[in-house]
Amino acid sequence: MFDSLDEQIRIDEHKAVSNKERMMRWALILLLTAIVFGGLYLGFSMLKGS
C-alpha cells in the first residue's frame, strides 16, 4: 500500500516540477551546503589559530 503511494507521490512531483526548476533546486542546495561547511571550516581554523 505505502509503496504504491510513495511511487504515486514521486510521479506527481516529477510531473509538477520542470527540469530547470529541479536543477535550480539542486544548485541552491549545493551552494548552501558549501557555504555552511565553508563557514564551519573558517570558524574552526580561526579558533585553532588563536
C-alpha positions in Angstrom: 0.0 0.0 0.0 2.7 2.5 1.0 5.0 1.6 -1.8 2.4 2.4 -4.4 1.5 5.7 -2.6 5.2 6.7 -2.4 5.6 5.9 -6.1 2.5 7.9 -7.0 3.7 10.9 -5.0 7.1 10.7 -6.8 5.4 10.5 -10.2 3.1 13.5 -9.4 6.0 15.6 -8.1 8.1 14.7 -11.2 5.2 16.0 -13.4 4.7 19.2 -11.4 8.4 20.3 -11.4 10.2 21.2 -14.5 13.8 20.1 -15.2 15.0 23.7 -14.9 13.4 24.1 -11.5 14.8 20.8 -10.3 18.3 21.8 -11.4 18.0 25.2 -9.7 16.9 23.5 -6.5 19.9 21.2 -6.5 22.2 24.0 -7.4 20.9 26.0 -4.4 21.2 23.0 -2.1 24.8 22.6 -3.2 25.6 26.3 -2.7 24.1 26.4 0.7 26.0 23.2 1.7 29.2 24.8 0.5 28.5 28.0 2.5 27.7 26.1 5.7 30.7 23.8 5.5 33.0 26.7 4.5 31.8 28.7 7.4 32.4 25.8 9.8 35.9 25.3 8.4 36.7 29.0 8.7 35.3 29.1 12.2 37.4 26.2 13.4 40.5 27.4 11.7 40.1 30.8 13.5 39.6 29.1 16.8 42.7 26.9 16.2 44.7 30.0 15.2 44.1 31.9 18.5 
